[in-house]
């Protein structure tokens, strides 16, 4: 993990350094605009696991030197085979929030090492089948092969996000993030817990969860702000 982070930042730094060698001016500009991308992990994982189909789009908008509005939207269809039942969860989700960039860029570098908060909301359905009613040693097991459908389910949660984005080319970024989640509200089926929620992933006993993504994104530049390097090497933004 650390190697991946250092590798991305190194590529970005070398790219920015090579560009600066061609310039003799001390005036630089930060780019502001809308950045959109995709989580590349989900499509690749689907190739090896046909029980899980999902796609997630990511986006952000730079408000200032350090602050970004961020969002993720996605769709997921996931099948889980447990000892006493099979569960298929299908639905869509959206997450909105903000990131704060901890990384101090110099000259025309445009990297992020950030922390952020998200509010997530998902609507979904669940199909439960192959339910084992009784697994007692004395009484025989009773298995229902009929599929039970639960529609109109929803859930909301909060996330703490930590991640990075590194510019590998002009307006092109590779990113990675991890998130720790906590359920806020959860509409459950009768006599059954939501084991898996699209966008939240696996729901553990304490209503907690976690997630991660690998992204590639492109920024559509809208405008720029001047950033000037003074004689004592300080950056004025």
C-alpha atoms as an extended CHARMM CRD file, in Angstrom:
* protein
*
       237  EXT
         1         1  UNK       CA              0.0000000000        0.0000000000        0.0000000000  PROA      1               0.0000000000
         2         2  UNK       CA              2.7470000000        2.4780000000        0.9790000000  PROA      2               0.0000000000
         3         3  UNK       CA              4.6820000000        1.6060000000       -2.1620000000  PROA      3               0.0000000000
         4         4  UNK       CA              1.6020000000        2.3420000000       -4.3060000000  PROA      4               0.0000000000
         5         5  UNK       CA              1.1540000000        5.7550000000       -2.6470000000  PROA      5               0.0000000000
         6         6  UNK       CA              4.8200000000        6.7300000000       -2.9790000000  PROA      6               0.0000000000
         7         7  UNK       CA              4.8670000000        5.5150000000       -6.5920000000  PROA      7               0.0000000000
         8         8  UNK       CA              1.9330000000        7.7190000000       -7.6060000000  PROA      8               0.0000000000
         9         9  UNK       CA              3.3790000000       10.8000000000       -5.9160000000  PROA      9               0.0000000000
        10        10  UNK       CA              6.8100000000       10.1430000000       -7.4470000000  PROA      10              0.0000000000
        11        11  UNK       CA              5.3600000000        9.9530000000      -10.9680000000  PROA      11              0.0000000000
        12        12  UNK       CA              3.4700000000       13.1860000000      -10.4150000000  PROA      12              0.0000000000
        13        13  UNK       CA              6.5190000000       14.9590000000       -8.9680000000  PROA      13              0.0000000000
        14        14  UNK       CA              8.7780000000       13.9220000000      -11.8390000000  PROA      14              0.0000000000
        15        15  UNK       CA              6.1570000000       15.0110000000      -14.3630000000  PROA      15              0.0000000000
        16        16  UNK       CA              5.8370000000       18.4500000000      -12.7400000000  PROA      16              0.0000000000
        17        17  UNK       CA              9.6190000000       18.8120000000      -12.3890000000  PROA      17              0.0000000000
        18        18  UNK       CA             10.2050000000       18.0860000000      -16.0690000000  PROA      18              0.0000000000
        19        19  UNK       CA              7.6800000000       20.7340000000      -16.9970000000  PROA      19              0.0000000000
        20        20  UNK       CA              9.2740000000       23.3250000000      -14.7200000000  PROA      20              0.0000000000
        21        21  UNK       CA             12.6790000000       22.8250000000      -16.3500000000  PROA      21              0.0000000000
        22        22  UNK       CA             11.2080000000       24.3040000000      -19.5220000000  PROA      22              0.0000000000
        23        23  UNK       CA             10.0000000000       27.4790000000      -17.8040000000  PROA      23              0.0000000000
        24        24  UNK       CA             11.8730000000       30.5200000000      -16.5370000000  PROA      24              0.0000000000
        25        25  UNK       CA              8.8640000000       32.3860000000      -15.1580000000  PROA      25              0.0000000000
        26        26  UNK       CA              7.8690000000       32.5300000000      -11.4840000000  PROA      26              0.0000000000
        27        27  UNK       CA              4.1380000000       32.7940000000      -12.1680000000  PROA      27              0.0000000000
        28        28  UNK       CA              2.1330000000       29.6140000000      -11.9000000000  PROA      28              0.0000000000
        29        29  UNK       CA             -1.5670000000       28.8440000000      -11.9300000000  PROA      29              0.0000000000
        30        30  UNK       CA             -3.7470000000       26.3690000000      -10.0630000000  PROA      30              0.0000000000
        31        31  UNK       CA             -6.4800000000       24.7670000000      -12.1540000000  PROA      31              0.0000000000
        32        32  UNK       CA            -10.0690000000       24.7290000000      -10.9140000000  PROA      32              0.0000000000
        33        33  UNK       CA            -12.7820000000       22.6140000000      -12.4790000000  PROA      33              0.0000000000
        34        34  UNK       CA            -14.9520000000       19.5130000000      -12.3900000000  PROA      34              0.0000000000
        35        35  UNK       CA            -13.1780000000       16.1660000000      -12.1380000000  PROA      35              0.0000000000
        36        36  UNK       CA            -14.9950000000       12.9490000000      -13.1030000000  PROA      36              0.0000000000
        37        37  UNK       CA            -13.8130000000        9.3670000000      -13.1380000000  PROA      37              0.0000000000
        38        38  UNK       CA            -14.5370000000        5.7100000000      -12.4940000000  PROA      38              0.0000000000
        39        39  UNK       CA            -13.5790000000        3.1280000000       -9.9030000000  PROA      39              0.0000000000
        40        40  UNK       CA            -11.5800000000        0.6400000000      -11.9770000000  PROA      40              0.0000000000
        41        41  UNK       CA            -11.6130000000       -2.0820000000       -9.2930000000  PROA      41              0.0000000000
        42        42  UNK       CA            -15.2860000000       -2.9990000000       -9.7660000000  PROA      42              0.0000000000
        43        43  UNK       CA            -15.2110000000       -3.8150000000      -13.5160000000  PROA      43              0.0000000000
        44        44  UNK       CA            -11.9990000000       -5.8150000000      -13.1250000000  PROA      44              0.0000000000
        45        45  UNK       CA            -13.3280000000       -7.7410000000      -10.1050000000  PROA      45              0.0000000000
        46        46  UNK       CA            -16.5030000000       -8.6140000000      -12.0360000000  PROA      46              0.0000000000
        47        47  UNK       CA            -14.3950000000      -10.4320000000      -14.6280000000  PROA      47              0.0000000000
        48        48  UNK       CA            -13.2770000000      -12.9100000000      -11.9350000000  PROA      48              0.0000000000
        49        49  UNK       CA            -16.4340000000      -13.0360000000       -9.8070000000  PROA      49              0.0000000000
        50        50  UNK       CA            -19.7130000000      -13.2570000000      -11.7200000000  PROA      50              0.0000000000
        51        51  UNK       CA            -21.7140000000      -13.1040000000       -8.4610000000  PROA      51              0.0000000000
        52        52  UNK       CA            -20.8500000000       -9.4200000000       -8.0540000000  PROA      52              0.0000000000
        53        53  UNK       CA            -21.6630000000       -6.8100000000      -10.7050000000  PROA      53              0.0000000000
        54        54  UNK       CA            -21.0890000000       -3.1600000000       -9.9010000000  PROA      54              0.0000000000
        55        55  UNK       CA            -19.9940000000        0.1870000000      -11.2470000000  PROA      55              0.0000000000
        56        56  UNK       CA            -19.0840000000        3.3930000000       -9.4260000000  PROA      56              0.0000000000
        57        57  UNK       CA            -18.5550000000        6.8800000000      -10.8570000000  PROA      57              0.0000000000
        58        58  UNK       CA            -16.6590000000        9.5040000000       -8.8700000000  PROA      58              0.0000000000
        59        59  UNK       CA            -16.5020000000       13.2670000000       -9.1100000000  PROA      59              0.0000000000
        60        60  UNK       CA            -15.3240000000       16.3770000000       -7.3000000000  PROA      60              0.0000000000
        61        61  UNK       CA            -15.1730000000       20.1410000000       -7.6420000000  PROA      61              0.0000000000
        62        62  UNK       CA            -12.3590000000       22.2730000000       -6.2710000000  PROA      62              0.0000000000
        63        63  UNK       CA            -13.6440000000       25.0890000000       -4.0760000000  PROA      63              0.0000000000
        64        64  UNK       CA            -10.3200000000       26.5040000000       -2.8510000000  PROA      64              0.0000000000
        65        65  UNK       CA             -6.6790000000       25.6360000000       -2.3510000000  PROA      65              0.0000000000
        66        66  UNK       CA             -7.5150000000       22.8380000000        0.1160000000  PROA      66              0.0000000000
        67        67  UNK       CA            -11.2540000000       22.1030000000       -0.0560000000  PROA      67              0.0000000000
        68        68  UNK       CA            -13.1670000000       19.9620000000       -2.5490000000  PROA      68              0.0000000000
        69        69  UNK       CA            -16.8230000000       18.9340000000       -2.8630000000  PROA      69              0.0000000000
        70        70  UNK       CA            -16.8890000000       15.2080000000       -3.6370000000  PROA      70              0.0000000000
        71        71  UNK       CA            -19.4450000000       12.5950000000       -4.6400000000  PROA      71              0.0000000000
        72        72  UNK       CA            -19.7270000000        8.9560000000       -5.6820000000  PROA      72              0.0000000000
        73        73  UNK       CA            -22.6890000000        7.2770000000       -7.3540000000  PROA      73              0.0000000000
        74        74  UNK       CA            -23.0470000000        3.6380000000       -8.2510000000  PROA      74              0.0000000000
        75        75  UNK       CA            -25.0310000000        0.4740000000       -8.8800000000  PROA      75              0.0000000000
        76        76  UNK       CA            -24.4260000000       -2.9610000000       -7.3770000000  PROA      76              0.0000000000
        77        77  UNK       CA            -25.8360000000       -6.4780000000       -7.7540000000  PROA      77              0.0000000000
        78        78  UNK       CA            -24.1880000000       -8.8600000000       -5.3020000000  PROA      78              0.0000000000
        79        79  UNK       CA            -24.9220000000      -12.5000000000       -4.3980000000  PROA      79              0.0000000000
        80        80  UNK       CA            -23.7970000000      -13.9800000000       -1.0770000000  PROA      80              0.0000000000
        81        81  UNK       CA            -23.9070000000      -17.7180000000       -0.3320000000  PROA      81              0.0000000000
        82        82  UNK       CA            -24.0670000000      -18.3600000000        3.4090000000  PROA      82              0.0000000000
        83        83  UNK       CA            -24.4220000000      -21.6550000000        5.2820000000  PROA      83              0.0000000000
        84        84  UNK       CA            -28.1680000000      -21.2690000000        5.8820000000  PROA      84              0.0000000000
        85        85  UNK       CA            -29.3430000000      -19.0450000000        3.0270000000  PROA      85              0.0000000000
        86        86  UNK       CA            -28.4450000000      -17.4000000000       -0.2830000000  PROA      86              0.0000000000
        87        87  UNK       CA            -28.8570000000      -13.6390000000       -0.5650000000  PROA      87              0.0000000000
        88        88  UNK       CA            -28.9600000000      -11.4140000000       -3.6510000000  PROA      88              0.0000000000
        89        89  UNK       CA            -28.8710000000       -7.6440000000       -3.0800000000  PROA      89              0.0000000000
        90        90  UNK       CA            -29.5170000000       -5.2080000000       -5.9220000000  PROA      90              0.0000000000
        91        91  UNK       CA            -29.6770000000       -1.4160000000       -5.8270000000  PROA      91              0.0000000000
        92        92  UNK       CA            -28.1200000000        2.0020000000       -6.3400000000  PROA      92              0.0000000000
        93        93  UNK       CA            -26.4760000000        4.5420000000       -4.0680000000  PROA      93              0.0000000000
        94        94  UNK       CA            -25.1030000000        8.0500000000       -3.8250000000  PROA      94              0.0000000000
        95        95  UNK       CA            -22.5210000000        9.5570000000       -1.4630000000  PROA      95              0.0000000000
        96        96  UNK       CA            -21.8770000000       13.2860000000       -1.0700000000  PROA      96              0.0000000000
        97        97  UNK       CA            -19.4190000000       15.2050000000        1.0860000000  PROA      97              0.0000000000
        98        98  UNK       CA            -16.1370000000       17.0960000000        1.0880000000  PROA      98              0.0000000000
        99        99  UNK       CA            -12.3720000000       16.4670000000        1.0960000000  PROA      99              0.0000000000
       100       100  UNK       CA             -9.5660000000       18.4410000000        2.7240000000  PROA      100             0.0000000000
       101       101  UNK       CA             -6.1490000000       18.2320000000        1.0470000000  PROA      101             0.0000000000
       102       102  UNK       CA             -3.2600000000       17.7270000000        3.4910000000  PROA      102             0.0000000000
       103       103  UNK       CA             -0.5820000000       17.6870000000        0.7860000000  PROA      103             0.0000000000
       104       104  UNK       CA              1.4280000000       20.8610000000        0.1840000000  PROA      104             0.0000000000
       105       105  UNK       CA              1.9340000000       21.1950000000       -3.5630000000  PROA      105             0.0000000000
       106       106  UNK       CA              4.8030000000       23.2460000000       -4.9370000000  PROA      106             0.0000000000
       107       107  UNK       CA              4.9200000000       25.0820000000       -8.2430000000  PROA      107             0.0000000000
       108       108  UNK       CA              2.4920000000       23.3810000000      -10.6690000000  PROA      108             0.0000000000
       109       109  UNK       CA              2.0830000000       20.0860000000       -8.8240000000  PROA      109             0.0000000000
       110       110  UNK       CA             -1.5550000000       19.0880000000       -8.3370000000  PROA      110             0.0000000000
       111       111  UNK       CA             -1.6730000000       16.1440000000       -5.9330000000  PROA      111             0.0000000000
       112       112  UNK       CA             -3.9240000000       15.3120000000       -3.0050000000  PROA      112             0.0000000000
       113       113  UNK       CA             -3.4510000000       13.3900000000        0.2210000000  PROA      113             0.0000000000
       114       114  UNK       CA             -6.8140000000       14.0120000000        1.7930000000  PROA      114             0.0000000000
       115       115  UNK       CA             -9.2930000000       13.2460000000        4.5320000000  PROA      115             0.0000000000
       116       116  UNK       CA            -13.0040000000       13.6030000000        3.9470000000  PROA      116             0.0000000000
       117       117  UNK       CA            -16.5340000000       12.9920000000        5.1570000000  PROA      117             0.0000000000
       118       118  UNK       CA            -19.4610000000       11.4840000000        3.2550000000  PROA      118             0.0000000000
       119       119  UNK       CA            -23.1730000000       10.9810000000        3.7280000000  PROA      119             0.0000000000
       120       120  UNK       CA            -24.4130000000        7.9230000000        1.8590000000  PROA      120             0.0000000000
       121       121  UNK       CA            -27.8890000000        6.8200000000        0.8660000000  PROA      121             0.0000000000
       122       122  UNK       CA            -28.9690000000        3.6220000000       -0.9070000000  PROA      122             0.0000000000
       123       123  UNK       CA            -32.2340000000        2.1380000000       -2.1840000000  PROA      123             0.0000000000
       124       124  UNK       CA            -32.2260000000       -1.5900000000       -2.8830000000  PROA      124             0.0000000000
       125       125  UNK       CA            -34.0510000000       -4.9350000000       -2.9090000000  PROA      125             0.0000000000
       126       126  UNK       CA            -33.1450000000       -8.3640000000       -1.5560000000  PROA      126             0.0000000000
       127       127  UNK       CA            -33.9560000000      -11.8920000000       -2.6950000000  PROA      127             0.0000000000
       128       128  UNK       CA            -33.4430000000      -14.6490000000       -0.1020000000  PROA      128             0.0000000000
       129       129  UNK       CA            -33.4930000000      -18.3160000000       -1.1130000000  PROA      129             0.0000000000
       130       130  UNK       CA            -32.4050000000      -21.7880000000        0.0520000000  PROA      130             0.0000000000
       131       131  UNK       CA            -33.2510000000      -20.9150000000        3.6440000000  PROA      131             0.0000000000
       132       132  UNK       CA            -32.5260000000      -23.5420000000        6.3030000000  PROA      132             0.0000000000
       133       133  UNK       CA            -35.2040000000      -23.1630000000        8.9860000000  PROA      133             0.0000000000
       134       134  UNK       CA            -33.7840000000      -25.5580000000       11.5880000000  PROA      134             0.0000000000
       135       135  UNK       CA            -30.2340000000      -26.8170000000       11.9610000000  PROA      135             0.0000000000
       136       136  UNK       CA            -30.7480000000      -28.4200000000       15.3700000000  PROA      136             0.0000000000
       137       137  UNK       CA            -28.9160000000      -31.7030000000       16.0020000000  PROA      137             0.0000000000
       138       138  UNK       CA            -32.0650000000      -33.5160000000       17.2030000000  PROA      138             0.0000000000
       139       139  UNK       CA            -34.6220000000      -32.2130000000       14.7310000000  PROA      139             0.0000000000
       140       140  UNK       CA            -34.0840000000      -32.6010000000       10.9830000000  PROA      140             0.0000000000
       141       141  UNK       CA            -33.2860000000      -29.5670000000        8.8710000000  PROA      141             0.0000000000
       142       142  UNK       CA            -36.1200000000      -27.9570000000        6.9580000000  PROA      142             0.0000000000
       143       143  UNK       CA            -35.0580000000      -26.1190000000        3.8270000000  PROA      143             0.0000000000
       144       144  UNK       CA            -37.1950000000      -23.7080000000        1.8230000000  PROA      144             0.0000000000
       145       145  UNK       CA            -36.2670000000      -23.4440000000       -1.8410000000  PROA      145             0.0000000000
       146       146  UNK       CA            -38.8390000000      -20.7170000000       -2.4940000000  PROA      146             0.0000000000
       147       147  UNK       CA            -37.3470000000      -17.2510000000       -3.0400000000  PROA      147             0.0000000000
       148       148  UNK       CA            -38.5380000000      -14.4770000000       -0.7280000000  PROA      148             0.0000000000
       149       149  UNK       CA            -38.4560000000      -10.9590000000       -2.2170000000  PROA      149             0.0000000000
       150       150  UNK       CA            -38.0320000000       -7.7580000000       -0.2090000000  PROA      150             0.0000000000
       151       151  UNK       CA            -38.4530000000       -4.4990000000       -2.1320000000  PROA      151             0.0000000000
       152       152  UNK       CA            -38.3890000000       -0.8380000000       -1.1450000000  PROA      152             0.0000000000
       153       153  UNK       CA            -35.4720000000       -1.1270000000        1.2940000000  PROA      153             0.0000000000
       154       154  UNK       CA            -33.1540000000        1.7830000000        2.0270000000  PROA      154             0.0000000000
       155       155  UNK       CA            -30.2700000000        2.7730000000        4.2680000000  PROA      155             0.0000000000
       156       156  UNK       CA            -28.1980000000        5.8450000000        5.0980000000  PROA      156             0.0000000000
       157       157  UNK       CA            -24.7670000000        6.1170000000        6.6960000000  PROA      157             0.0000000000
       158       158  UNK       CA            -21.7380000000        8.2950000000        7.3650000000  PROA      158             0.0000000000
       159       159  UNK       CA            -18.1550000000        7.7320000000        6.2070000000  PROA      159             0.0000000000
       160       160  UNK       CA            -14.6740000000        8.8660000000        7.1610000000  PROA      160             0.0000000000
       161       161  UNK       CA            -12.5360000000        8.7720000000        4.0130000000  PROA      161             0.0000000000
       162       162  UNK       CA             -8.7520000000        8.8570000000        3.5920000000  PROA      162             0.0000000000
       163       163  UNK       CA             -7.0790000000        8.7760000000        0.2140000000  PROA      163             0.0000000000
       164       164  UNK       CA             -4.8480000000       10.2880000000       -2.4260000000  PROA      164             0.0000000000
       165       165  UNK       CA             -4.9630000000       11.4800000000       -6.0060000000  PROA      165             0.0000000000
       166       166  UNK       CA             -1.8110000000       11.9160000000       -8.0610000000  PROA      166             0.0000000000
       167       167  UNK       CA             -1.5640000000       13.7300000000      -11.3880000000  PROA      167             0.0000000000
       168       168  UNK       CA              0.1200000000       11.3840000000      -13.8720000000  PROA      168             0.0000000000
       169       169  UNK       CA             -0.5130000000       13.6270000000      -16.8650000000  PROA      169             0.0000000000
       170       170  UNK       CA             -2.1330000000       16.9800000000      -17.4970000000  PROA      170             0.0000000000
       171       171  UNK       CA             -5.6280000000       16.7960000000      -15.9300000000  PROA      171             0.0000000000
       172       172  UNK       CA             -5.3940000000       12.9780000000      -15.5660000000  PROA      172             0.0000000000
       173       173  UNK       CA             -5.2870000000       11.4500000000      -12.0630000000  PROA      173             0.0000000000
       174       174  UNK       CA             -4.8860000000        8.0510000000      -10.4380000000  PROA      174             0.0000000000
       175       175  UNK       CA             -6.3740000000        7.6570000000       -6.9860000000  PROA      175             0.0000000000
       176       176  UNK       CA             -6.9060000000        5.3280000000       -4.0580000000  PROA      176             0.0000000000
       177       177  UNK       CA             -9.0650000000        5.6900000000       -0.9550000000  PROA      177             0.0000000000
       178       178  UNK       CA            -10.2400000000        3.7270000000        2.0710000000  PROA      178             0.0000000000
       179       179  UNK       CA            -13.3480000000        4.4870000000        4.1170000000  PROA      179             0.0000000000
       180       180  UNK       CA            -14.7370000000        3.5710000000        7.5230000000  PROA      180             0.0000000000
       181       181  UNK       CA            -18.5340000000        3.5490000000        7.6530000000  PROA      181             0.0000000000
       182       182  UNK       CA            -21.2350000000        3.7450000000       10.3050000000  PROA      182             0.0000000000
       183       183  UNK       CA            -24.9190000000        3.0680000000        9.6780000000  PROA      183             0.0000000000
       184       184  UNK       CA            -27.3280000000        5.9110000000       10.5470000000  PROA      184             0.0000000000
       185       185  UNK       CA            -30.7100000000        4.5250000000        9.4510000000  PROA      185             0.0000000000
       186       186  UNK       CA            -31.5540000000        1.1200000000        8.0460000000  PROA      186             0.0000000000
       187       187  UNK       CA            -34.9700000000       -0.0860000000        6.7940000000  PROA      187             0.0000000000
       188       188  UNK       CA            -34.8160000000       -3.8570000000        7.2710000000  PROA      188             0.0000000000
       189       189  UNK       CA            -37.0270000000       -6.7040000000        6.0440000000  PROA      189             0.0000000000
       190       190  UNK       CA            -39.2670000000       -8.4110000000        8.6170000000  PROA      190             0.0000000000
       191       191  UNK       CA            -37.3170000000      -10.9290000000       10.7190000000  PROA      191             0.0000000000
       192       192  UNK       CA            -34.1250000000      -10.4080000000        8.7220000000  PROA      192             0.0000000000
       193       193  UNK       CA            -31.1180000000       -8.1100000000        8.9150000000  PROA      193             0.0000000000
       194       194  UNK       CA            -29.6200000000       -6.2720000000        5.9500000000  PROA      194             0.0000000000
       195       195  UNK       CA            -26.3750000000       -8.1960000000        5.5580000000  PROA      195             0.0000000000
       196       196  UNK       CA            -25.2030000000       -6.2510000000        2.5150000000  PROA      196             0.0000000000
       197       197  UNK       CA            -26.1130000000       -2.7210000000        1.3700000000  PROA      197             0.0000000000
       198       198  UNK       CA            -25.0120000000       -1.2580000000       -2.0000000000  PROA      198             0.0000000000
       199       199  UNK       CA            -22.4740000000        1.5000000000       -1.3840000000  PROA      199             0.0000000000
       200       200  UNK       CA            -21.9910000000        0.4470000000        2.2340000000  PROA      200             0.0000000000
       201       201  UNK       CA            -20.8920000000       -3.1280000000        1.4830000000  PROA      201             0.0000000000
       202       202  UNK       CA            -20.9960000000       -5.7500000000        4.2480000000  PROA      202             0.0000000000
       203       203  UNK       CA            -22.8780000000       -4.6540000000        7.3770000000  PROA      203             0.0000000000
       204       204  UNK       CA            -21.1650000000       -5.9830000000       10.5040000000  PROA      204             0.0000000000
       205       205  UNK       CA            -22.7280000000       -6.6310000000       13.9330000000  PROA      205             0.0000000000
       206       206  UNK       CA            -21.9270000000       -3.1290000000       15.2480000000  PROA      206             0.0000000000
       207       207  UNK       CA            -23.5120000000       -1.5220000000       12.1400000000  PROA      207             0.0000000000
       208       208  UNK       CA            -20.0220000000       -0.6540000000       10.9290000000  PROA      208             0.0000000000
       209       209  UNK       CA            -18.2920000000       -1.3270000000        7.6500000000  PROA      209             0.0000000000
       210       210  UNK       CA            -15.4370000000       -0.3310000000        5.3860000000  PROA      210             0.0000000000
       211       211  UNK       CA            -14.6350000000        0.1050000000        1.7130000000  PROA      211             0.0000000000
       212       212  UNK       CA            -11.9610000000        1.1420000000       -0.7680000000  PROA      212             0.0000000000
       213       213  UNK       CA            -11.5890000000        2.1240000000       -4.4040000000  PROA      213             0.0000000000
       214       214  UNK       CA             -9.0090000000        2.6210000000       -7.1450000000  PROA      214             0.0000000000
       215       215  UNK       CA             -9.9070000000        5.4260000000       -9.5270000000  PROA      215             0.0000000000
       216       216  UNK       CA             -8.8290000000        7.0700000000      -12.7290000000  PROA      216             0.0000000000
       217       217  UNK       CA            -10.2890000000       10.5030000000      -13.4160000000  PROA      217             0.0000000000
       218       218  UNK       CA            -10.0520000000       13.5350000000      -15.6530000000  PROA      218             0.0000000000
       219       219  UNK       CA            -10.4850000000       17.1860000000      -14.6970000000  PROA      219             0.0000000000
       220       220  UNK       CA            -12.3520000000       19.5040000000      -17.0380000000  PROA      220             0.0000000000
       221       221  UNK       CA            -10.6280000000       22.8580000000      -16.3620000000  PROA      221             0.0000000000
       222       222  UNK       CA            -12.9390000000       25.8380000000      -15.9250000000  PROA      222             0.0000000000
       223       223  UNK       CA            -10.6090000000       28.5860000000      -14.7220000000  PROA      223             0.0000000000
       224       224  UNK       CA             -7.2320000000       29.1940000000      -13.0580000000  PROA      224             0.0000000000
       225       225  UNK       CA             -5.8780000000       31.1560000000      -10.1140000000  PROA      225             0.0000000000
       226       226  UNK       CA             -2.3960000000       32.6590000000       -9.9800000000  PROA      226             0.0000000000
       227       227  UNK       CA              0.2450000000       31.1630000000       -7.7380000000  PROA      227             0.0000000000
       228       228  UNK       CA              3.5220000000       33.1510000000       -7.5290000000  PROA      228             0.0000000000
       229       229  UNK       CA              6.8970000000       31.9620000000       -6.3030000000  PROA      229             0.0000000000
       230       230  UNK       CA              8.7710000000       34.7420000000       -4.4720000000  PROA      230             0.0000000000
       231       231  UNK       CA             12.5410000000       35.2410000000       -4.2890000000  PROA      231             0.0000000000
       232       232  UNK       CA             12.7320000000       33.4590000000       -0.9270000000  PROA      232             0.0000000000
       233       233  UNK       CA             11.0360000000       30.3830000000       -2.5040000000  PROA      233             0.0000000000
       234       234  UNK       CA              7.7010000000       30.9100000000       -0.7750000000  PROA      234             0.0000000000
       235       235  UNK       CA              4.5360000000       30.0740000000       -2.7000000000  PROA      235             0.0000000000
       236       236  UNK       CA              1.8050000000       32.7380000000       -2.7000000000  PROA      236             0.0000000000
       237       237  UNK       CA             -1.6500000000       31.4540000000       -3.7100000000  PROA      237             0.0000000000
